[in-house]
């Protein structure tokens, strides 16, 4: 099954996550099909905490992709809510 989930990057104690489309059997930080945006939980000042490609997310959801719990919450909280979520 294809999943939309987060892939962790960044350094120790300073996480940064890419929102990616991947096969659910792949490792968390393993191979991905496409990057759809990022989430920076430690954003301060004028740094952007969340950026999503809503058009591509809608495309993958229409193809049957499932979201992880955390990504679903980020999509729900996003002001430009995803229509198919």
Secondary structure, DSSP 8 states (H G I E B T S, - for coil): -EEEEEEEEEETTEEEEEEEEEETTS-TTS--SEEEEEE-TT--TT--SEEE-HHHHHHHHHTT-EE-HHHHHHHHHSSS--TT-
